[in-house]
Amino acid sequence: MNVSTTQFSMGIFPLQRMQMFMVLLLVLGLTACELPSQRDAAAPAPEQQTQGVDVAAWPQVANPFGYDADLEQRIDALLAKMSIEEKVGQMMQAEIKSLAPGDIKKYHLGSVLNGGGSWPYRKDHPEISDWLQLADSLYEESMDTSDGRVAIPIMWGTDAVHGHNNVIGATLFPHNIGLGATRNLELVTAIGAATAKAVRATGIEWTFAPTVAVARNDAWGRTYESYSESPELVAQFSAAMVRGLQGDVQGDDFLASDRVIATAKHYLGDGGTWRGDDQGDVRIPEQELIAIHNAGYPPAIKAGVQTVMASFNSWYGQKMHGNQDLLTVVLKERMGLDGFVVGDWNGHAQVKGCSKRSCAQAINAGIDMVMVPDDWRAMLHNTLAQVDSGEIPVSRIEDAVRRILRVKLRAGLFDTKPSERAPAAEVIGSAAHRALARQAVRESLVLLKNDRRVLPISPQQRILVVGKAAQDIAQQSGGWSVTWQGTGNTNARFPGATSIFEGIAAAVAEAGGTLSYSDNGDYDTKPDVAIVVFGETPYAEGRGDRDSLEFQPGSKRALKKLQKLQAQGIPVVSLFLSGRPMWVNPELNASDAFVAAWLPGSEGAGIADVIIAKGNGEPRYNFTGRLAFSWPAKPLDMQLNIAESPYQPLFPLGYGLGYDTSSKALGNQLEEAVAGVATGDVSQLDFYVGRAMQPWNLFLISGEQRDMLSGAQATLSDGSMQLTTVDKEVQEDALKLRWHDLQSGKLVFYGDQPLNLAAFAERGTLAFDIQVKDLSKGGMELAMSCGEDCFRKVPIDVTLRNTAKSGWQNITLALQCFVRDNENLAAVQLPFVLEVGGSGEVELANIRFHRGGKPNTECPDYRRVAVTPAKLEKFWALDWWQPRHQQLVERVKQGDVDLIMIGDSITHWWERFAPQVWEEYYGHRNAVNMGFAGDRTENVLWRLQNGEIDNINPKVAVLLIGTNNTGHRLQAAQYTVAGIRKILDTLRNKLPGTKVLLLAIFPREASPQAPMRLINEQINTQIAKFADNKHIYFLNINEQFVDQQGVLSPSVAPDLLHLNEASYRRWAEAMEPLLQQLMGEN
């Protein structure tokens, strides 16, 4: 069933809308010519604003409820029974992942939330029954009076911002930017009602929606959460959505069993920050704050909205979470909100003098419920102490809890447990909801160009669909889709949904047409028309902030596909997915038709409904969408709003073509060489700055196990590695990596194509912030995969171990650390790999490559590392390497040493795998085993120079070293050879009377052509030349370990490196004749 279109009082044409907006400003005493632009460099800095608010200038709103004596008496009775601990507990909102069984009852918590990508019982694919079970269990804890406390039902909130978007299988509606383009209020109300039913079906009764921000700078990463740049549009949508979610405030359905508590957010000014910075500072006069950014709140309050969420942003430097004038005086007292104000995710911590764990200022300012996801225990404890000390008045606590109880009672939360109030689970993803979403998709589409009347497309034509986005439901859904950022999702996470390609395919098949798909635009048979789907990849909040509105600056991957098809004479229809208007002049020029499809959600078939014609060529549906945001003519037109000057859009607010529209062809001569266009000469590459930047995905890898960061976490199946997003400066802008009992694991940034870092290689740096929580038993190396047989590692654990628990540190490394001779980093496959082992915990943020920069962390010179004496300080050697060295020093002090065997684990593990063979061959020879697992040439040098061969005169020193130089860093043969030469020189200098038996490095890896085997053979060829058969003797016994084809078998070396007992015997037997000779035993 289609929902009819309600005409807006603004009318249809942009000019009329501008006139109405001018009238609104004049009423408030602010003309358009006085409206300051945030682009004005003279805008005052935060410290220049000192005045409070002019309360009389703010609108007064009549409370739609009036005074309810019975309700207030119930609240009075409850408050009279509650202890101060219970009251403060009601003001705390915890994240479900932070709860332990019994916490709700023990701490009397008032509310919980699930963040984006947070699901019941930490299940990756929870069933509806899991949601209901958790909701019931939380409720039952909250209503347990066995401790003599008052039963107050828990209140669960969720971000259901375009449908019940955290739930797998739910219908996802277009994001608000698309709904704003529909101009259909009744449709939006119906979407609110459908969303409410879906939310209630999971036992949740509160949604953090609608967002009533008036986005005025499209660089803002939350632009798509705004209905429009027009405050009048936002005001109308605000009321419509609140009515849909909560029901009619004057009707019988208000907060009925199929409705939810709504939240108008984010109060105040979130869409008007300086330069569009998420959580930034708003620097505009009070009149403008009222006229534009407050526009959505009076209608929401009139519609009976029960909660308002405070915004992260500040106004002239004062954070909203601490602004008493706006939260209390204006919002509650002047505008009459009688529900409560909830904070945003740790938003209180941004108030001056506050932390996540403590913020009396926010509570005193008017935050009634503190959203403190993880640190709520400390927050509760500190708040109680602040009440006890008088820092927070008891009256403020009483007022906050009264408001919370008022909402809970109105919503009927005391009546029965959530599952008994929930609609049937079948409502989630129901046919009716999907049909409604499909209608919303159709009506949200804005046709920007249709030259040569390419649209609608006849289904009898040969149609080619191009681009991965056509088959990617996650990309068409955007942020806040299953996970917070909308990333890490496959189509399997959207059961019942329809991709854009699937919708087109169904429409074409119905008419008997021919359809093909290609990612890159290639084809076997030339098509009659190509539909190219491309656009922004998912993001949410500050991770979507931009410096420019240019689409794909520098790379222009989509444009290349368009131009290829255009050059072949194929008509091109572009479907552009985005969370904001963007500068796409080149893409428009390369397209015959261009559709702004926004972020349509789960029902991609709605696009085919409009662009694919009936079998007779007539449109199935017309384009009715109109721009709710002005479309930029230049990349730097981030702040482009009607009624602001200058106003020179490419397409104005309200623009949109239809099949019945007569308009001049746009052509392909739009200006492309304009100020702000990226040149491709990039000075900085961001990999993780607040989020994983596109096209990078994060993986945990250990052996055969792997997991991709999806939403807020990734965990290997055995639990040995876990990656989660955590808060550094703002919500989830950093990564926490934990690992335990791990031999080797990697955190890998992986993109879809090699990265060319050639311009960065000579003077560039890799920089990141790191906070070491624990590295006492852990190891860490930075690595980069730079091509075939090119995997460079830089150890950083020794440096970082010294910074444990010292807070955040910046590490800046020269990219030359990863470069070897004749390499240019032109095809880097894995630009950032963190290889870890043992057990540890670190946090990471702001991972970037710079073309310049000053390194603050040294890295080994690969040309010198093998000859520079160094301890082995790997995590797995910390407990035993130095003690073993000291034991050997003490042993040689005792004298009676005739034979020493120097090496790495292959020598060391005589003791583990063949002690009897050792005793048989060397027990009677005063032999000392100087093998150390993991040693490279530099480690042997350090040991020899620090006491292991002092004051002894053995007859023979057997030396087998070098395979770890190859294995751990794929070091070129020449550098290992130099290290072995220096060891020989050290032995000659310290033990002039000792003969050295230099063994060829033993085989490793199965194949004789394996990379490390080949390097070791090059080493062997060169070190053989060191033999003078007077002081140094060379012996190659490698044929003892391989077959006639040179293959090394696990029966000889189980891990294709280390020997078993039988192989140690072969070694002893093969070496014995020459050893006897050198020992003088013949």
N, C-alpha and C positions, 0 to 999 in steps of 0.2 A: 504494500500500500504506500503510495507516495504522499508525502506531507506537503501541503500547499505552501506557496510562497507568501509571506507577509511583507507588504511594501513598507519600506522605511520612511519615516517622516522626512528624511534627507532628500528623498526623491532619487532619481536615477543618475543624473548628470553631475560630473565633478564640479562644475561651476556652482550649481545649487548647493552642493555640500559645503563648498568653500564659504558661500554666503552665510549659511546657517552657523558654521563654526565661527565666522567673524562676529555674528550677533552674540554668540555665547561669550566670546572674549570681551566684547564691548560691555556686556552686562557686568562682567567682573572687573571692568576698568582697565583692560589691557588690550590695546589694539594690535593688529597683526604686525604693523610696522614697528611696534615696540617689542615684539617677541624676539628675544635674543637667540642667536644660533650658538650651539655648543662648538661650532667650528671657529668661533670668534676667539682669537688668542688672548683677548683682553678679559675673558671671563674670570671672575675673582677666584682666588685659591681658597680652600676651606677655612683657613685661619682668619680670612677677612670678614666672615659672617659671624655676627655676635647676637643679633636680635632673636627673640623668640617668635611666637606666631601671633597673628592677629585673629583671635578666635572668631570674631564677628564676621570675618570674611569667608568663613567656611560654611557650607550648607548645613541647615538643620534638617533632620530627618525624623518624621513621626514614627515612634515605635509601633510596628504593626500589631504587637501583641497586647499592649496596654498592661495594666497592673493585674496580675493574677494572684489574688489573696491566698487561695488554696495552695497554689504552687509554692509561694514564698513561705507559707507556714510549714509545708513539708521540708523545705530546705532548712528553715530555722530549727526544726526538730532534729534533723540529721546533724547539723553543725553543733548543736548542743551536746550531742553524744560523742562527737569525734575528738580525739586527742590531737595535740599539735603535730605529733608524728604522722597521724592519719591524714591530716589536712595537707601537710607539706608533701606527703606521698602522692596525693591526688594531683599535685602540680608537676609531677615528673612523668616524662614520656620516654620510654626505653625502646631500643631496637630489639626485635624478637630474638636475634642471634645472640644478644648479650645476656639473655635470661637463663637462669638455672631453675629447675623445679622448686617451687615454693617461694620464689622471689616476690610474686604478686601479693601473696598473703603476708609474707614477712615484712615487706616494705610499704604495703598499702598503695601500690602504684596506681595512678589514675588512668594511665594510657600506655599503649604500645603502638609501634608502627613497624611496617616492613619497608625498608628502603628498596630502591630499584634493584632487581636481581636478588632479592632476599626472599627465600621461600620457606614454608613450614618444614621444620625438622632438617633443614639444610639439604633437602632433597633437590636434585637437579630437575626432576620432572614430577612435581607433586600432583596428586589427584585432587579433585574438588573435596573429596572426603578428608584429605589431609588438612586442608584449610579449615574445614568445619570442626574437625577434631581439635585442632589447636585453639580455635576460637572458643569452643566449649570448655576446654581445659583451663584457659586463662580466665574465663568467666567464673567457672566454679571455684577457682582459687580466690578470686576477688570477693565472692559471696560467702566464703567460709567464715563463720563467726565462732569457730571453736575456741579461738583465743580471746573471746570476749569483745572483739572489735566490731565496728559497724560494717555491715555489708554494703559496699558501694561497687557497682558493676564496672569492670574494665571497659575502656573505650579504645577500639583498634582503628587506627588511621592508615590510609594507603594513598599512593599517588595514582588514582585512576583518572588520568588526564586526557586520554582519548579512547575511552572504553576502559574495561578492567585490564589494563595493559600489562600488569605483572603476571597474569594468569595465562598459562599455556592453553591455547584453544579458544580464548575469548575473542570476540569481534573487536577489531581495532578500527576506530573511526578516523577520518582525516584529522590531522592536527588543527589547532585553532586557526592558523593562518589560512587553511583551506576552508574552514567553516565560515570565516569572515568573508570569503569570496562568494559564498552562496547567497548572502543577503536574506537568508530564510530563517526567521526566528522560530517559527513553529517546528521546523526541522531540528533546530538546535535544542529546543525543549524536549522533543521526542528522543534525541540522542542522550540527553541528560537522564531521562526516565529509563531508557534501556540500560545505560551504564549503572544506574542505581540498582536495577534488578540483578545485574550480573555481580555487582559488589556484594549485595546482600546474600546472594546464593553461596558465597564463600564464608558467610558468618561475619563479615566486616560491615561496619555501619557508619563509617566516616571516610570521606574522600577529601584529599587536599586539592580541590578544584571548585570553581574555575579560576584560572589565571586571568586576572582582569588588568594586566599590564598594558599600557599604551606604548608600544615599542616605537621609539623615535630615532633610533640609530640602528640600522640593519646589520651593523658589524656585531651586534650583541648575539651571543650564542643561544639566547632564548627567544629570539624574534618569532619563531614559529609557534610559541606558546601564546602569542598575542593575537587577538582577533583582527586588529587593525592599528594603523597609525592615527586613526580618527577617534578622538575621545567619545564622540556621540555614538559611533558604531559600537565601541567597546561597552559603553553604558547599556545599550540595548541588548547586546549579547550576554552581558553579565546577568541581568535580570532573567533573561530567557533560560540560561543554563541553571541558575539557582532554582528556578521553578521546576525545571525538569528533574533535578536531583532530589530536591526536598519535597516537591509537591506545592500546590497553591497554598500560600500562607493563610488564606481565608477559607480554604476548602477542607473537605473531609479527608483528603489524601495527604495532608501535610504531615510529613515524617511518619507515614503509614508503613506497614511491614515491607513494602516494596520500594521504599525511599531511603535515602541516606542523608546524613549530615553533610552539608557543603562547607567549603572554605573559600572565601574570597582572598586572593593573594596576588602579589606580595606587597604589603602595606609598608612603605609608600615610595613610589618613584623608581621602581626597579627597571622600568623601560626607558628611563631618562638619564642614565648615568653618563658621565663625561667620557666621550669617545666610545660609548657603548660597552665599557668594561663591565663584565658581570661582577656583581657585588661591589661595584665601584661607588664613586661619589657623584651625587646630583648637585649641580651648580646652577640653579635657576631660581628666579624670584618666587616668593610664596604664591603670588597670583597665578603664575604659570603652573606651579605644583597643583594648585586647586583645579584650575581649568582643564588641565590635561590629565594628570596622573591620578587624581582623585575621582575621575569621572565614573569609574566602575563601582565605587563603593556605596554611594547613596542608593542607587537602584538595587544593589544586592541586599542592603539592609532593609529597604522597603519590602523586598521579596522574602524577608525573614531569614537571611543567612545566619547561621548559628555561630560560626567561627570565622576569624580573620587571622591570616598568618602574617607575622612581621617579616619584613624584607631584610636581606643581608646588607643592602646598600646603605650609604650614609647621605645626609643632606648637609652640605657645607661642612663636611668633616665629622658630623655627629651620627653615629650608627643608629639605625632605626630601632634596633633592639633596646637601645638605651634612651630613646627620645620620649620623655614623659609628656611633653606638650602634644605630640601627635598621637601617641598610643592611648593616653588617658583623657586628656583635656579635649582633644578634637574627636577622636574615633568613638570613644565611649560616652563622653558627656555631651559633646556638641552634636554628633551624628547619631547617637542613641543606640549603639551596639550594646545589647544586653546579654549576648552570648559571651564567649571568651576569646582572648588573643593567644594564639599558640606561636611559639618561636619556630624558626627554621633550624635546620640541621646544624647544631652547635653554633647557631648564629649569635648567641649571647657571648660566646668567647671572643668575638671581634669588638665588643664594647671595651673602651679604654679602662684598664684596671681589672679586667675580668679574665677568666680562663674557662676551659671546658668544665671544670670542676666547681667553679664558684663564680656567682655573678649576682650579688644583691642589687646592683644597679639596674639590671634588666627587669627583675621582679618589681622593684620599686617604680620603674618606669611604666609598667603596665603589662608585662608578659605574665599571663596567668598560668600557662602550661609551658614548661621548658622542654624543648626537644633536645635531649641529651642522650644520644644513642647508646654510648658505651660507658660513659663516666657518671652515670646517674646515681650510683651509690655514694660517690664522693660529693656529688652535687647536693644530694639529699642531706647528707651529714653536715655539709658546710652551711646549707640554708637553715637547718635547724639551729646551728650555732649562731647564725646571724639574727635569727628571730630572738634567740635567748639573750643576745647582747643588745638588742634594740635597734640594730642596723636596719633590719626589715621590720616595720611595725606589724603587730598582730592583726591590725585592721586591714592591712594590705593582703595578708594571707586569707583572712575571712572573706574579703571581696572576691579574690581569685577563685576560691573554692566554691563560693556561692554561685559564681558564673558557671563553673564547670558542672556543678550539680544541677543547675537550671537546664543546661543543655541535655544532660543525661536523662533527666526526668521527662523533658519534652519529647525526647526521642524514644521513650519507652524502654530504655535499657534495663530498668529494674524488673521488668515484667517476667521475662523468662530467658532461658539461655539462647545463644545465637542460632543454633541449628533449628530450634523450634520456631524461630521467626523468619527463617530463610526461605526464599522461593526454591522451587525444584532446581537441581543442578542443570537440568536440560536447557534452562534459559541461557546458559553461557554458550556462545557461539551458535545460537539458534538461527533457524532460517529467517525468522522475522527480523532479528538484529542484523543479520548479514544483508538482507534486502534494504534495510534502512541505511546501513553504511554504504551500500552500492549507490543508492540515491544521492547520498552526500558527496560521494566521489564525482558523480556525474555533474552535480550542480557546482562543485568547487573548481572545475577546470576552467582556465581562462585562456582563450584563444588570442594570441598576440599577433600572429601572422598567418595568412592563408592565401598567398599569392597563387595565381593560376587555378584557384579553387581546387587545390589538391585534396582537401578534405570536404566531405567524408570520402573514405576510400571504398571503392567498390570491392566487395568480397570475391568477385570473380577474377580480379587481377592476381598476378603473381606477386606476392608480398614477401619481402624480406624483413625480418625483425633483427635488429643489431644491438648488441650491448649486454653485458652481464646483468645490468640493472633490470632488464626486462624479466629476468627469471629469479630475481633476488627479493623475496618478500621483506626481508629485514631492511633492505635499502629503501624500499617504497614506504616502509612504516616509520623510519626515522628513529630518533631517540625516544626514551621512555617506552620501549617495546620489548617486553619480557625482561630485558635487563635495563639498568639505568641509562646507559649510553646507547642502548640499542645495538651494541656491537657483540661479536662472538656468537651470533645466531645463524643457524642454517634454516632452511625452509621447514625442516622437521619440527622446529620450535613453533610453527604456526599451522597446526593441523586444522583443516577446514578452510584455510585461506586460499586465495587465488592470486597468482602472480599476474603481472601485466601481460606477459606472453600467453599464459594460459587463457586469459580472458579474450585476447585477440584470436587465439587458435580456435576457441569454441565458437566465436562469432563467424569466423571464416569457414569452419567446417560445416556449420549449420547451412551456409549458402553454397557449399560444394566448391569452395575456392582452394587455392594453393598457397601454402605458407611454409617458409623455411626460416631457420635461425642461424645466425653467425655472430660470434663475439666480436670479430674484427672487421666485418663487412665483406668478407670473401664469399663467393657463391659459385655454384656450378652453372646454373642457368640465370641469365640476367633478369632481374626482377623488374616489374613495372613500377614499383614504388618501394621505398625503404622506410621503415619506422625505426628510428634510432632512439633508444632510451638511455639516458645518462643523467648525472646530477651529483649532488652532494651525498657523501656517505654519512651514516648515522653519527650523531653527537648529541650531547645534552649540556645545558648550563654553560659554564665558562669554557668548557672544552670546545665549544663552537665559536668562541670569540675570534674575530678576524681583523686583520689590518687593512683589508681591501675587499671590495665586493667582486673582484675579478674571479671568474670561475676558472679553476685549474691554472693559476698563474704559472707561467714557465713551461709546464709540461704539455698542456693543450692536447691531451690524449683523445678526448672525445672529438675535438675539432678536426683532428687528422682523419678520423673515420668519416665525418660529415663531408670533408673536402674530397676525400677519395671517391665517395659515391657521387658527389656533385660533378666531379671531373669526368665521370663515366656516363653523364647524362641521365642519371636516375633521380627522379623526384624524391626529395627527402622531407620526411615529417619528423620533427624533433619533439620528444616528450621529455620535458625537463623536470626532474625531481629536486626540490630544494626546500629548505626551511626559511627562505627569505628571498626577496627579489635580488638578482645578481646581474653584474655586467657581463652580458653574453653577446655583445655586438658581433664578434667574429662568428659565433655559432648561429646567430640569426641570419647573417649574410650567407652562410653555407646551408641554409634550410629554406625550403619552399613553404613549409608550414611550421609553426612553433607553438607548443602548448605548455603553459605553466601548470604543471600537475601537482605541485606542492608535495606533501607527504601523505598520500591517500590512505595508507593503512592496509588492512588485510584484504580489502575487496577490490583487487586490481581490475576485475572485469568491468567496473564502472567506467573505465577509460575506453574500453572497446565499445561500450554502449553508445558513445558519442562519436568516436572517430571512424568506426566501421559502419558503412551504410547498410540498408536493407538490400535484399537481392535485386530490387528494382532501381537501386541507386539513390533512393531517398534517405535522408537522415533518420536514424532511429530516435535520436534525441538531439536537441539543439544545444549549443554552448550557451549557458546562461550566467556563468561565473564572471564576476567583475573584480578588478584589482582592489583589495583592501589596503594595499601598500603601493606607494608610488614606485615606478620601476626606473632604475638609474640609467642615465645616459653616459656616465663615466664611472670608472672603478672606485673613485674616492668619494662618490656621492652617497656615503653611508647615512648621513642625516639629510634626508630628502622628504620633507613633509609639507603637505598642502597647508597654506596659510603662513608658511615661513618663507622668507626671502633670502637668497634667490630660490626660485622654484622652476627648474628646467629639466623635468623628467623626460625620459624617452617615452614612457607611457604614464599618464597621470592616474591618480587615484580614481577608481571607477571605470577605468578603461577595460574593454573586453569586446571582442568581435563575436558575431554569431553567424550562422549560415544564412540568416536573413539580413545581415548587415551589409550595407553598401559602403565600401571604403576604398581608398586609394591603396594600390599595392605598395607594400613596404620596400620591396626591392632588396638588393644586396650591396648597397653602397653606404651602409651605416659606418660612421667613423670608427676606425680601429686604432689608429695611432694617436692616442690621447694621453694626457697626463695620468700617471699612476699605473700604467700597464707594466707588468713585470717584464724585465729584460731577459730573464733567464740567468743573469749573473748573480747567483745567490751567495750571500756572505755567511749565512747561517742555516743549518738544517736542524729542525727540531724533531726528536724522536718520541720523547715523552715529556710534555710540558702541560701538566694538569690532566693529561690523558695520553693515550697512545695516538700519535698523529698518523694520519693516513699516508701511505697504505700499509702501515706496520701493524702486525698482530704479535702478541706475546705468547710464547709457548714455554712450558716447563718440559724438560726432556731428561730422562735418566734411563739408559739402556733401551728397552723396548717400550717403556712407559712414556706417554706424552699427554699433555692437556693444554688447551688454549685458554687464556684468560677470557672468561665470559662474564660480563657484568662485573661483579666485585671480587671474584676469586677464581683461582685455578688450583687444583690439588691432584697430585699423582695418586694412582689407585692404591698404592701401599702407604700413603700418608707421609712419605719421606720428604716431600717438598710441597710447600703451599705458598701461593702468591695471592695477596689481597690488596685491595685499594684502601688507603688510609688518608687521614687528614694531616696536611702540613700547614699550609696557609688557609686553604679553603677546603670544601668538602671533597674528599677522595681525590686529591691532587697529587698523591704520592703512592708508592708501591711498598708493601712490606713483603720481604722474602724470608721464609723460615725453612730450615732444613735440619734433618737429624739423622744420624747414623747412616750417612750417605757416602758411598765410595766416590761417585762422581755424578753431578747433575748440572744442568745448564738452564739458565734463563735466556731465551733467544728472542731477538726481534727479527721477524721474518716478513718480507714484503713480496709482492708478486713478480718483481723483476729486479735484476742486479742494479746496484746503485753506483753511479759514476762519481767517485770522490777524487778524481785526478787533480782538479783545481785546488783541493784542500791538502793534498799529500805533502807538499814541501813545507809549508808554514802553518798548516792547520792544527787545530786542537780538538780533542774530545773532552767535554766538560760535563760533570754531573754533580748533584748534591747527594750526600750519603750520610746516614746516621747509623752508626754501629751500635746495636743493642748488645750483641754478644758474638765474639769471634775467638774466644779463648780456646775453643776446640774445633774451630772451623777454618777452612781455607777458601781463598777466593782469587781468581785470575780473570782479567779482562781478555777477551779474545775477539778476533775478527776473521771471518772467512772471506778471503780476498781473491778467490779463483781456484782453479784446479790445483790440488796439492798445495794449497796456500791457506794455512790456518795458524794465525799468529797469536801468541799469548803473552800477556804482560802480568806478572805477579804483583798484586797490590795488597795481599793480606798482611804482610809484615808492617807496612805503613798504616793500614787501617786498624790493626790490633791495638796500636798505641792510642787510638782515638775513641776506644770503646767508652760509651756512656758520657761522651763529651759533647753531645748535641750534634747538630747538623754541621757537616764539613763540605767544602767544595774540593773536588778533585779535578784537576785539569792536566791532561796528558798530551804531549806532542803526538800527532799522527805518525810522525817518523818512527815512533815506537813500534808500529805495526808494519813498517815498510822495509823490505830487503833490497838488495842490489837489483837494479833494472826493473823494479816494480813501480806502478803508478796508481794503483787503487782504482782503476777504470771500470772494474766489474766486481764490486763488492757484493757478495751474496748475503752475508750475515754481518751487518755493520756493528752490531753490539751484542756480544755474548758474555754473560757473566757465568763463569764456571766455578762451581762450589763443591765442597766436600766436607765430611765430618758433620758437625752440628753448629748452627749459627743462626743469627737473625740480624737483618739489616733493613733499612728503609732507603728508598731511592726516589729522586725527583729531578726534574729539569735536565733531562739527558739531551745534549746538543752537540753538533759539530760546528765549529767556527773556522772560517778561513784564516783567521789570525788568532790572537790570544797569547797569553803568557803562561806557559806550563808552571804548575806549582808542585808537581809530583814527578820525581825522576823515574826513569825506566832503564833497564839494563841496556847497554850498547851491545847489540847482537854480535858485533864484530869482536868484542872483547870479553863477553860474559864467560866463555869457556876457559879463559886463561886468567880470570880474576878470582882469587880465592874467596870462598863464601861458605857460610854454614848452610845446611839444608834446614829450612824453616817451614817446610810444608806441614799442614795441620796434622797429618798422620805420623809425622816424625817428631812432633814436639815432646812427646812423653819419653821417647827412648833414644833419640839420635845423640843428643849431648851426653846423657849418662853412658851410652855405649862408648862414645869417644873417651870419656874419662876413665872408664874401665880399661880400655886398651892402653891409655897412657900409664896407668898404674901397673898394668901387666908388663909393659916393656921396661919399666924401671927395675923389675926383678931380674932382668937379663935372661940368659939362656934362650935366645931367639935365633934359630938357624934358618927358618923359612917363614916368609910373610906372603900372604896372598891378598892382594889389594883389588878392590872392585866394588861392584854394586850389589843388587839383590841376588844375582846369579851366583856370586861368590858367597855372599852372606848366608844364603839358604842351604849351603852345605849343612849348616847346623839344624835346619828344619827338616829337610827331605832326605839327607844321606849322612847322618852322623856316624853310622857304622862304617861306611865307606871312607869317610874322613879319618876315622880312628885307624882303620886298616892301613891306609897309605901314608898318613901324615902324623899320626899320634906319636910315633917314635922319633920324629924329626924336629921336635921343639918348634912346631908350626903355630903361627898365630893368624887367625882369620880376621882380616881387616876389610871384609866386605860390609857395605852399608846399603840397605835397600833404598832405592831411589837416587843414589848418588850420581851426579854428573862429574865431569872433569873438574869443575871449579870447587866442588865439595871435597873431592879427594885432595886437591891442592891445599885447601884450608886445613884438613886433618894432618897432612904431612908436615905442614909448616907450624902446627900447634901441638907438637909433642908426641905423635904416634910413632915416629921413628927416631926419636932423640936417644943418643947414647946406646945404640945397639949396632951390631955389625953382622946382620944375617948373611948367610952364604948366597941365598937366592931370594929375589922378590918377584913373585908372579903377578902380572898386571893384566886385568881384563876390565876395560872401561870404555864407555862411549855410547852404549846403546840407549841410555836415557837422554843423552844430548839429542839423539835422533828422535826418540819416541815422544818426548815431552814438548819439543818445540820444532820438530822437523828441521833441525839446524843443518845448514849446508855442510858437506863433508869437510871442507877446508878448515872450518872453525873448530870442529871437534878434533881434527888432526893437530891443530895448533895447541889445543888443551892437552892432548896426550904427549905432545913434544915437551910441554912445560913440566908435566909430571915426571917424565924421564929425566929432564934436566935437574929437577928437584931431588930425585933419587940419587942421581950421579953426584950432586953436590953434598948431600947429607950422608950418603952411604957409598963412599968412593970404592970400597972393596967388595960391594955386592953386585952379583950378576943379575941382570933383569931379564926375565922371561916374559916377553910381550906377546900376548895371545891375540889372534884375530878375533874381532867381535863375532860372537856366535850368531847363527841364523835366527831370524824372527819373522813372523808372518808365514803363511803356508807357501805362497808362490814365490819362486825366485825372482819374479818381476814385480813383486809388491813394492810400493814406494819406499818404505823404511828399510827393507832388505837391500834395495839397490843403493841407498845412501850408505848403509853399513859396508857394503862391498867396496864402494869408492874409498871409504876410510881405510879399509883393510889393505887395499892396493897401495895407498900412500904410506901407511905406517910400516908396511913391510920394509920400506927403504931405510927405516931407522936402524935396522939391525947392522951391527958392525962385527958380530960374532966374537966380540972381545968383552964388551960390557953389556951389550944389548943383543938378545937373541929373539928371533921372531918365530912363532909356531902357529900354523893354521890347521886346526883339527876339525874344521866344519863339516868335512865329508862324513864324519862319524854320526852326524845328526840328521842328515837328509838322504833321500833315496837317489837313484841314478838320475832322475829328472830334476833334482834339486829341491824337491818338495819336503817341507817340514811337517811331520805328522803329529797329531795330538798324543800319539802313543810315545812320542819322544819328549815333547814339551806340551803338556796338557792345555796351556793357555797360549801356545805358539810363541812363547818367550822363555818361560822358566822350565827348568829340567825336572824330570822325576828321578827317583833313586837309580834306576837302571842307566839313565843318561849320565848321571854324575859318575857312575862307574866307568862308562865309556870315556868320559873326560879324563879320569885318573889314569886309566890304562893307556890312552893315547899320549898323554903328557909324560908318562913315567920314564921312558928311555932317555929323553933329553934332560928331564929333571935330575935323574940319577947322575948323569954326566956333569951337570952344572953344580950339583951338590958335592961332587968329588967322591961319589960312592962306587964308581966303576973300578 
